Amino acid sequence: MKNNIGFLIAVLAAVFSGCSSSQAPSRQIPDAQVRAMGMAAAEAPDELALLAVKSQYLLQDSTKTRVFLYVDAYKGKQRMSVSEFLNSYNLNYVIYSDYGTRDRLGYGNVKLSTENVAVQEKKLVIQFEFDSPKRESGVLLSELSQIGTLKKVLNDLTIPFKQQQTNDLYAVFPSATQFPLERHFVRTNETVRLLNLEKSSQPLQVFYYRHDFDPAGSPMNTSPKAASKTLSVDSIFTIQSTQELQFTREGLYNIFADTTQKEGLGLLVVNDRFPKTTQPELLLEPLLYMSTNTEINEIQKAEDYKKALDTYWLTLMNGNAPLAKQTIQNYYARVEDANALFTTYKEGWKTDKGMIFIVLGPPDKVQRSKDKEVWTYNQRGNAQNVNFTFNRRNNQFVDDHYELVRYAEYQPIWYPVVEAWRNGIIR
């Protein structure tokens, strides 16, 4: 075993592959969108596939809305070029008054060209604009359809047309690019700008929190939640929108154009390797979802984290180093994907969605409504058609914070899958 010490941890520095896609909608249902995550790339060399579509909006004022679609697009196993996409897809949209209704507030076709489609962070980004309906809010349903086929991908986006909070008006843009980031995090020393659609220079108030948020609790823990911990502001400072910024301190930043408002633009600043997890101290934390308290405490007390982690994995796999290596890759690939998909005001692996995703993998379908998401697994552990419900909750930092509805009845589903991880059976 001594010869294996150190080599397993080196595995974690590799580039992990995985389903780092978002949820890809499969068909239109006016009261909800059914989506699948973790779709595989097209097998045929020239087959076109849109693996995932994410979206966000910016309000210019109460009359104009701009939408950005971030598309994981492939031709075979290669990413699709802008020209290939433009020659192969159409985009149209419908605005409904709410989920569960067919009350249409507007609709239109988007003419796609190199003026509104480009590549950013390996994804195709599409932007389009429309006149905001004279309503408090609505649900935008965007449809990307492949020309000459019946294939289409849908994306739904709730837009509060009259809300006008900071995160409705401002977004984080990489330096010298025309599209905002699709993520809630930036890396230390990454150069960004905070912009509104008018690109006007305005003072913004920033509240910095140096706080380590707790990971998600067990899905079986139905005990009443403890009182929320008080968040202390570490520092407050002012920045100017449009100026180039680099955040050097990791932590949570909440940005306000108007400090009388309750909700700001939450931004998590992370290390330059994120969403990957490679530092030994950080590798330990996500193991709590498949480990006992005793195992975690023993690693924490160890003088050599790397050696303790090696020993942990090799012990679980009965000294089978190749199996330990594969299990490490599988587990931390899930952690990386959870960070990429679900990071909000805290790292994605710490969220309720991230916990379920890491242990159980991508759901077989996701059903969304205005205030909740339901993830369905066709079969996990000893059960079939298992549902996990996430309720959307108000949050001062982000507008997509979800909390899991916990049940003691998850126990016969959860523990067999955790045991499968500990035996190296998960692939």
Secondary structure per residue as TSV (DSSP state, phi and psi in degrees):
chain	resnum	aa	ss	phi	psi
A	1	M	-	360.0	-29.0
A	2	K	G	-58.5	-37.7
A	3	N	G	-67.3	-17.9
A	4	N	G	-89.1	-13.2
A	5	I	T	-62.1	128.6
A	6	G	T	96.3	-32.8
A	7	F	H	-73.2	-31.9
A	8	L	H	-68.1	-40.4
A	9	I	H	-65.6	-31.6
A	10	A	H	-62.1	-27.3
A	11	V	H	-58.8	-33.6
A	12	L	T	-72.3	-14.3
A	13	A	T	-84.7	-9.1
A	14	A	S	-71.9	163.2
A	15	V	-	-81.3	114.8
A	16	F	-	-85.3	140.2
A	17	S	-	-95.6	157.2
A	18	G	-	174.8	-175.0
A	19	C	-	-87.6	70.8
A	20	S	-	-81.6	31.2
A	21	S	-	-95.0	162.2
A	22	S	-	-86.8	-165.4
A	23	Q	-	-82.7	127.2
A	24	A	E	-103.4	111.3
A	25	P	E	-66.3	147.2
A	26	S	E	-111.0	-29.6
A	27	R	E	-161.1	160.7
A	28	Q	E	-85.8	127.2
A	29	I	E	-132.0	113.0
A	30	P	T	-55.1	-29.4
A	31	D	T	-89.3	-6.4
A	32	A	E	-174.5	161.7
A	33	Q	E	-109.1	129.9
A	34	V	E	-95.2	124.8
A	35	R	E	-128.7	156.6
A	36	A	E	-124.1	142.1
A	37	M	-	-113.8	154.8
A	38	G	S	76.2	34.8
A	39	M	-	-72.1	148.2
A	40	A	-	-84.7	154.7
A	41	A	-	-68.6	159.6
A	42	A	-	-61.2	141.0
A	43	E	S	-83.8	-41.5
A	44	A	S	-67.9	143.8
A	45	P	T	-56.9	-34.3
A	46	D	T	-110.3	9.4
A	47	E	-	-73.0	134.3
A	48	L	E	-92.4	140.9
A	49	A	E	-150.9	132.7
A	50	L	E	-102.2	106.0
A	51	L	E	-81.2	-26.9
A	52	A	E	-163.0	148.4
A	53	V	E	-134.5	123.7
A	54	K	E	-115.1	164.1
A	55	S	E	-151.6	157.8
A	56	Q	E	-154.4	168.0
A	57	Y	E	-131.9	162.3
A	58	L	E	-136.9	136.9
A	59	L	E	-95.1	130.4
A	60	Q	S	-78.1	-41.4
A	61	D	S	-165.1	-155.5
A	62	S	S	-79.2	-1.2
A	63	T	S	-113.0	-19.6
A	64	K	E	-128.7	138.5
A	65	T	E	-129.1	135.1
A	66	R	E	-115.9	135.9
A	67	V	E	-118.6	143.3
A	68	F	E	-122.5	125.8
A	69	L	E	-108.5	130.5
A	70	Y	E	-110.5	116.0
A	71	V	E	-118.2	124.1
A	72	D	E	-84.3	100.9
A	73	A	E	-117.6	132.2
A	74	Y	E	-128.9	148.8
A	75	K	E	-118.7	106.9
A	76	G	T	64.1	-124.9
A	77	K	T	-103.7	5.9
A	78	Q	E	-105.1	148.5
A	79	R	E	-67.4	141.3
A	80	M	-	-73.7	138.4
A	81	S	-	-80.0	165.4
A	82	V	H	-60.7	-44.8
A	83	S	H	-64.1	-40.8
A	84	E	H	-62.5	-40.0
A	85	F	H	-65.6	-46.4
A	86	L	H	-61.9	-33.0
A	87	N	T	-79.8	-8.8
A	88	S	T	-122.0	-12.6
A	89	Y	E	-134.6	149.6
A	90	N	E	-116.1	155.8
A	91	L	E	-130.6	128.6
A	92	N	E	-137.4	166.0
A	93	Y	E	-144.7	157.0
A	94	V	E	-134.7	140.0
A	95	I	E	-108.8	117.2
A	96	Y	E	-98.2	156.8
A	97	S	S	-71.4	-26.9
A	98	D	S	-170.2	169.6
A	99	Y	T	-66.0	147.1
A	100	G	T	83.6	5.9
A	101	T	-	-128.2	162.9
A	102	R	-	-112.6	19.5
A	103	D	-	-76.1	103.0
A	104	R	E	-88.0	130.3
A	105	L	E	-98.1	-14.5
A	106	G	E	174.6	164.8
A	107	Y	E	-162.6	165.5
A	108	G	E	-179.6	166.5
A	109	N	E	-107.6	142.0
A	110	V	E	-107.3	123.4
A	111	K	-	-79.2	115.5
A	112	L	-	-89.5	134.9
A	113	S	-	-156.4	177.5
A	114	T	T	-68.3	-9.9
A	115	E	T	-78.4	-24.7
A	116	N	T	-127.2	10.0
A	117	V	E	-131.3	130.1
A	118	A	E	-153.8	175.9
A	119	V	E	-103.4	132.8
A	120	Q	E	-143.7	126.3
A	121	E	T	50.7	45.5
A	122	K	T	73.7	-6.9
A	123	K	E	-103.1	153.4
A	124	L	E	-79.6	134.0
A	125	V	E	-119.1	130.3
A	126	I	E	-117.2	134.5
A	127	Q	E	-123.4	143.7
A	128	F	E	-152.1	161.5
A	129	E	E	-131.2	150.1
A	130	F	E	-150.5	162.5
A	131	D	E	-73.4	128.9
A	132	S	-	-69.8	135.0
A	133	P	-	-64.2	155.2
A	134	K	S	-82.9	60.2
A	135	R	S	-135.8	160.9
A	136	E	S	-64.9	-39.6
A	137	S	-	-158.3	171.4
A	138	G	E	-164.8	173.3
A	139	V	E	-117.3	117.6
A	140	L	E	-89.6	124.8
A	141	L	E	-111.5	111.6
A	142	S	E	-100.1	138.9
A	143	E	E	-126.8	118.9
A	144	L	E	-101.1	116.1
A	145	S	E	-116.3	137.8
A	146	Q	E	-81.3	126.1
A	147	I	T	-61.7	132.7
A	148	G	T	80.1	5.4
A	149	T	S	-135.1	176.6
A	150	L	S	-97.6	6.9
A	151	K	-	-76.7	132.9
A	152	K	E	-151.5	155.6
A	153	V	E	-128.4	135.6
A	154	L	E	-112.3	152.8
A	155	N	E	-140.8	134.0
A	156	D	E	-112.4	144.2
A	157	L	E	-146.7	119.9
A	158	T	E	-81.6	130.0
A	159	I	E	-127.6	119.8
A	160	P	-	-87.3	91.4
A	161	F	T	-62.0	-27.2
A	162	K	T	-107.5	2.3
A	163	Q	T	-70.7	-50.8
A	164	Q	-	61.6	36.7
A	165	Q	-	-78.3	170.0
A	166	T	H	-57.4	-41.9
A	167	N	H	-75.5	-6.8
A	168	D	H	-86.2	-25.2
A	169	L	H	-105.6	-23.9
A	170	Y	-	-123.3	152.1
A	171	A	E	-144.9	165.2
A	172	V	E	-94.8	122.0
A	173	F	E	-111.5	134.7
A	174	P	E	-60.5	150.9
A	175	S	T	-57.2	131.9
A	176	A	T	62.4	33.3
A	177	T	-	-124.8	160.7
A	178	Q	S	-95.5	-8.1
A	179	F	S	-116.3	142.2
A	180	P	-	-72.9	161.2
A	181	L	-	-66.5	146.5
A	182	E	S	-88.0	-4.9
A	183	R	S	-109.0	159.9
A	184	H	S	-88.5	0.6
A	185	F	E	-123.3	152.1
A	186	V	E	-130.2	157.2
A	187	R	E	-93.5	154.5
A	188	T	T	-56.6	136.1
A	189	N	T	68.5	10.2
A	190	E	-	-77.9	130.4
A	191	T	-	-86.7	123.4
A	192	V	E	-137.9	169.6
A	193	R	E	-134.2	148.7
A	194	L	E	-102.8	118.0
A	195	L	E	-130.9	147.9
A	196	N	-	-102.0	176.2
A	197	L	T	-67.4	-26.1
A	198	E	T	-81.9	-9.2
A	199	K	-	53.2	36.1
A	200	S	-	-87.1	147.4
A	201	S	-	-85.9	119.0
A	202	Q	-	-135.5	148.0
A	203	P	E	-73.1	137.5
A	204	L	E	-124.4	135.2
A	205	Q	E	-92.5	131.3
A	206	V	E	-119.1	128.4
A	207	F	E	-109.5	123.2
A	208	Y	E	-106.7	130.4
A	209	Y	E	-119.8	119.9
A	210	R	-	-96.4	84.3
A	211	H	-	-137.3	137.8
A	212	D	-	-102.8	105.1
A	213	F	-	-75.7	149.9
A	214	D	-	-72.4	148.0
A	215	P	-	-70.0	167.4
A	216	A	-	-62.8	145.1
A	217	G	-	-85.3	170.5
A	218	S	-	-56.5	141.0
A	219	P	T	-67.2	-12.7
A	220	M	T	-94.7	-5.4
A	221	N	-	-81.9	100.0
A	222	T	-	-97.9	7.9
A	223	S	S	-64.5	148.0
A	224	P	-	-56.4	140.6
A	225	K	-	-67.8	141.7
A	226	A	-	-67.6	157.4
A	227	A	-	-58.1	140.7
A	228	S	-	-60.8	139.3
A	229	K	-	-71.5	146.7
A	230	T	-	-75.1	129.7
A	231	L	-	-93.4	120.0
A	232	S	-	-95.7	133.5
A	233	V	-	-75.5	124.4
A	234	D	-	-76.3	-42.0
A	235	S	E	-160.5	160.0
A	236	I	E	-131.1	133.9
A	237	F	E	-151.4	168.0
A	238	T	E	-114.2	137.9
A	239	I	E	-124.9	169.6
A	240	Q	E	-111.0	128.3
A	241	S	T	-62.9	153.4
A	242	T	T	82.8	-20.1
A	243	Q	S	-78.6	149.1
A	244	E	-	-73.8	136.5
A	245	L	B	-128.0	148.9
A	246	Q	-	-134.4	121.5
A	247	F	-	-92.2	117.6
A	248	T	-	-95.0	-17.4
A	249	R	S	-106.5	129.1
A	250	E	-	-68.9	149.6
A	251	G	E	143.5	-170.7
A	252	L	E	-103.5	130.2
A	253	Y	E	-117.7	132.1
A	254	N	E	-118.0	123.4
A	255	I	E	-115.2	132.2
A	256	F	E	-127.4	134.6
A	257	A	S	-85.5	-25.3
A	258	D	-	-140.1	109.6
A	259	T	T	-73.7	-4.4
A	260	T	T	-80.4	-11.7
A	261	Q	S	-83.5	155.0
A	262	K	S	-84.5	-31.4
A	263	E	-	-110.6	130.9
A	264	G	-	-109.7	-166.9
A	265	L	E	-100.7	102.1
A	266	G	E	-80.3	135.3
A	267	L	E	-139.5	120.7
A	268	L	E	-95.6	123.8
A	269	V	E	-98.6	126.0
A	270	V	E	-126.3	174.2
A	271	N	-	-70.7	166.4
A	272	D	T	-75.3	-3.1
A	273	R	T	-97.3	-14.5
A	274	F	T	-59.9	139.7
A	275	P	T	-85.1	1.9
A	276	K	S	-70.4	153.9
A	277	T	-	-123.8	114.3
A	278	T	-	-130.2	-24.5
A	279	Q	S	-70.9	134.4
A	280	P	H	-53.2	-41.1
A	281	E	H	-63.8	-34.9
A	282	L	H	-81.8	-24.6
A	283	L	H	-66.4	-28.5
A	284	L	H	-68.5	-41.6
A	285	E	G	-55.8	-49.7
A	286	P	G	-66.6	-11.7
A	287	L	G	-69.8	-12.3
A	288	L	G	-63.1	-21.8
A	289	Y	G	-74.8	-13.9
A	290	M	T	-130.9	15.2
A	291	S	S	-128.9	163.2
A	292	T	-	-87.8	160.9
A	293	N	H	-60.7	-36.6
A	294	T	H	-63.0	-43.2
A	295	E	H	-63.4	-43.5
A	296	I	H	-63.4	-44.1
A	297	N	H	-64.1	-37.6
A	298	E	H	-65.3	-40.0
A	299	I	H	-68.2	-39.9
A	300	Q	H	-62.7	-34.4
A	301	K	H	-82.7	-12.1
A	302	A	-	-67.9	143.6
A	303	E	S	-73.2	-31.7
A	304	D	-	-116.4	101.0
A	305	Y	H	-60.1	-42.8
A	306	K	H	-61.7	-45.4
A	307	K	H	-64.3	-41.0
A	308	A	H	-65.3	-39.3
A	309	L	H	-68.2	-41.2
A	310	D	H	-57.5	-47.5
A	311	T	H	-61.7	-41.0
A	312	Y	H	-57.0	-52.5
A	313	W	H	-68.4	-42.9
A	314	L	H	-67.0	-33.3
A	315	T	H	-66.0	-44.5
A	316	L	H	-59.5	-38.4
A	317	M	T	-94.5	17.9
A	318	N	T	53.3	39.3
A	319	G	T	79.5	4.6
A	320	N	-	-80.5	94.4
A	321	A	H	-63.1	-44.4
A	322	P	H	-60.4	-39.4
A	323	L	H	-67.6	-39.7
A	324	A	H	-62.3	-42.5
A	325	K	H	-60.1	-45.6
A	326	Q	H	-66.3	-39.8
A	327	T	H	-67.3	-39.2
A	328	I	H	-58.2	-47.8
A	329	Q	H	-60.4	-44.5
A	330	N	H	-63.6	-45.1
A	331	Y	H	-68.2	-47.2
A	332	Y	H	-77.7	-17.1
A	333	A	H	-65.9	-40.0
A	334	R	H	-64.0	-41.6
A	335	V	H	-61.2	-45.3
A	336	E	H	-60.8	-44.9
A	337	D	H	-64.1	-40.1
A	338	A	H	-61.4	-40.4
A	339	N	H	-63.5	-42.0
A	340	A	H	-69.3	-35.4
A	341	L	H	-88.6	-36.6
A	342	F	H	-121.4	4.9
A	343	T	-	-61.4	130.6
A	344	T	S	-125.5	-110.4
A	345	Y	S	-85.6	-7.6
A	346	K	S	-138.0	165.7
A	347	E	-	-56.7	145.2
A	348	G	G	-58.5	-34.8
A	349	W	G	-66.2	-21.5
A	350	K	G	-83.7	-14.5
A	351	T	S	-78.4	163.1
A	352	D	H	-61.7	-42.7
A	353	K	H	-62.7	-42.1
A	354	G	H	-62.1	-40.7
A	355	M	H	-61.2	-48.8
A	356	I	H	-63.0	-42.1
A	357	F	H	-62.7	-44.0
A	358	I	H	-63.3	-46.5
A	359	V	H	-78.3	-45.5
A	360	L	H	-99.8	-14.5
A	361	G	-	87.5	-175.6
A	362	P	S	-63.8	137.8
A	363	P	-	-67.8	156.8
A	364	D	S	-75.4	-26.4
A	365	K	E	-157.8	156.7
A	366	V	E	-129.2	127.4
A	367	Q	E	-113.3	124.4
A	368	R	E	-115.5	143.0
A	369	S	-	-133.5	-170.6
A	370	K	S	-61.9	-38.9
A	371	D	S	-117.5	6.1
A	372	K	E	-160.5	165.1
A	373	E	E	-127.7	142.1
A	374	V	E	-120.5	118.8
A	375	W	E	-96.4	131.4
A	376	T	E	-117.5	130.5
A	377	Y	E	-111.3	123.4
A	378	N	E	-61.3	-39.3
A	379	Q	E	-157.5	125.1
A	380	R	E	-144.9	139.2
A	381	G	T	59.9	-126.3
A	382	N	T	-105.5	20.7
A	383	A	E	-133.9	158.8
A	384	Q	E	-119.5	153.2
A	385	N	E	50.5	58.0
A	386	V	E	-88.2	130.0
A	387	N	E	-110.9	138.4
A	388	F	E	-121.8	123.8
A	389	T	E	-104.1	128.3
A	390	F	E	-115.0	119.1
A	391	N	E	-91.9	135.8
A	392	R	E	-76.1	131.6
A	393	R	E	-122.8	148.2
A	394	N	-	-64.0	140.9
A	395	N	-	-149.0	137.2
A	396	Q	S	-74.7	-12.2
A	397	F	S	-105.1	-39.4
A	398	V	-	-136.9	159.6
A	399	D	S	-102.5	7.1
A	400	D	-	-126.9	46.9
A	401	H	E	-91.7	125.5
A	402	Y	E	-124.4	143.3
A	403	E	E	-121.5	136.8
A	404	L	E	-74.5	138.0
A	405	V	-	-83.3	116.1
A	406	R	-	-95.0	143.6
A	407	Y	-	-138.8	139.1
A	408	A	G	-63.9	-24.8
A	409	E	G	-68.9	-8.4
A	410	Y	G	-72.5	-12.7
A	411	Q	H	-55.4	-49.2
A	412	P	H	-69.5	-11.3
A	413	I	H	-90.5	-44.1
A	414	W	H	-71.5	-50.9
A	415	Y	H	-64.9	-38.1
A	416	P	H	-62.4	-34.9
A	417	V	H	-71.5	-41.2
A	418	V	H	-59.6	-42.1
A	419	E	H	-64.7	-34.1
A	420	A	H	-64.2	-38.5
A	421	W	H	-61.4	-44.6
A	422	R	H	-69.5	-19.8
A	423	N	T	-98.3	0.3
A	424	G	T	74.8	24.5
A	425	I	-	-87.8	-26.4
A	426	I	-	-65.2	131.9
A	427	R	-	-117.2	360.0
